[in-house]
């Protein structure tokens, strides 16, 4: 089973999470502050983090961003904030999934297991995928690098996933809902999530929505990565 770091300042909730997770065979460590969690991740990296947002020393969103600065450990956010804007911010900041309080122990265990399965390395190395060449844009899905006119693009994990997916479907119009299903694997998310990442990609590609070179929006239908000007 997995080693789980529970970051929760409420002693009652923390004890309940420990009971549920340890009862399903997980090894549980805890932290009740953001800086304590960051030290634990650095010194003894867990397999997954369950992160509460309402911490006494740091806002949980800031903690999430700091985690992403030092580690790729999967993060499952437990939050009482259920508005779409906040959820989008969490996912864009690097959360792998989220649960809105209150939630059952069964839901926690199921969500945790799903995140671990998605993030687990394959037992057998995947075959090398061909490099995609689209104009001056070169995308290597295996090395997870993208270059524009010989310059490597500083993409986040999700930005690269989105760009690689669009490149693999170059000159095809792809709906936002399909992108959420096949790239995020979370079709229930708001379509604005895709737009946020598209905006970031455009900036890094040096283009604007009104003057696109590669990323074209087809109104009412979706997005396509254009192979030829």
Residue pairs with C-beta under 8 A, 6 or more apart in sequence:
1 24
1 25
1 26
1 27
2 26
2 27
2 46
2 47
2 48
2 112
2 116
3 26
3 27
3 28
3 29
3 46
3 47
3 48
4 21
4 26
4 27
4 28
4 29
4 46
4 47
4 48
4 49
4 50
4 112
5 28
5 29
5 30
5 31
5 37
5 40
5 41
5 46
5 48
5 49
5 50
6 14
6 17
6 18
6 21
6 28
6 29
6 30
6 31
6 50
7 30
7 31
7 32
7 34
7 37
7 49
7 50
7 51
7 52
7 55
7 60
7 63
8 14
8 17
8 30
8 32
8 50
8 52
8 78
9 32
9 33
9 52
9 54
9 55
9 56
10 52
11 32
13 52
14 30
14 32
16 105
17 28
17 50
17 108
18 28
18 30
20 105
20 108
20 109
21 28
21 50
21 108
21 109
21 112
22 28
24 109
26 112
29 40
29 44
29 46
31 37
31 40
32 55
32 56
33 55
33 56
33 57
33 58
34 55
34 57
34 58
34 59
34 60
34 62
34 63
34 66
35 57
35 58
37 49
37 51
37 63
37 67
38 63
38 66
38 67
38 70
40 46
41 49
41 67
41 70
41 71
41 73
42 70
42 71
45 71
45 73
46 73
47 73
47 74
47 116
48 73
48 74
48 75
48 76
48 112
48 115
48 116
48 119
49 67
49 73
49 74
49 75
49 76
50 76
50 78
50 108
50 112
51 60
51 63
51 64
51 67
51 75
51 76
51 77
51 78
51 95
52 60
52 77
52 78
52 79
53 59
53 60
53 61
53 77
53 78
53 79
53 80
53 81
54 60
54 80
55 63
58 66
60 77
60 79
61 89
61 90
61 93
64 75
64 77
64 90
64 93
64 94
64 95
65 93
65 94
67 73
67 75
67 94
68 93
68 94
72 157
74 96
74 115
74 116
74 118
74 119
75 94
75 95
75 96
76 95
76 96
76 97
76 98
76 99
76 111
76 112
76 115
77 90
77 95
77 97
77 98
77 99
78 98
78 99
78 101
78 103
78 108
79 86
79 90
79 98
79 99
79 100
79 101
80 100
80 101
81 87
81 100
82 100
84 190
84 192
87 98
87 189
87 190
88 189
88 190
88 192
88 193
88 196
90 98
91 98
91 184
91 189
91 193
92 158
92 193
92 196
92 197
94 156
94 157
96 115
96 118
96 119
97 111
97 114
97 115
97 186
99 107
99 108
99 111
118 185
126 142
128 142
129 140
129 141
129 142
130 141
131 138
131 139
131 140
131 141
132 138
132 139
132 140
132 141
132 164
132 167
132 168
132 170
134 167
134 170
134 214
134 225
134 227
135 213
135 214
135 227
135 228
135 229
136 148
136 149
137 146
137 147
137 148
137 167
137 205
137 214
138 146
138 147
138 148
139 145
139 146
139 147
139 163
139 164
139 167
140 146
141 164
141 168
144 160
145 152
146 152
146 153
146 155
146 160
146 163
146 164
147 153
148 205
148 206
153 204
153 205
154 204
155 163
155 201
155 204
156 200
158 183
158 184
158 197
159 197
159 200
159 201
159 204
161 183
162 179
162 183
162 194
162 197
162 198
162 201
163 201
163 225
165 174
165 179
165 182
165 183
166 174
166 215
166 223
166 224
166 225
167 225
169 224
169 225
170 224
170 225
170 226
170 227
171 224
171 225
171 226
171 227
171 228
172 224
173 218
173 221
173 222
173 223
173 224
174 222
174 223
174 224
175 221
175 222
176 191
176 194
176 195
176 222
176 223
177 187
177 191
178 222
179 194
179 222
179 223
180 186
180 187
180 188
180 189
180 191
180 193
180 194
181 187
184 193
194 223
198 215
198 217
198 223
199 209
201 215
202 208
202 209
202 212
202 215
205 213
205 214
205 215
207 213
207 214
207 215
209 217
212 226
213 226
213 229
214 225
214 226
215 223
215 225
215 226
216 223
216 224
216 225
216 226
217 223
218 224
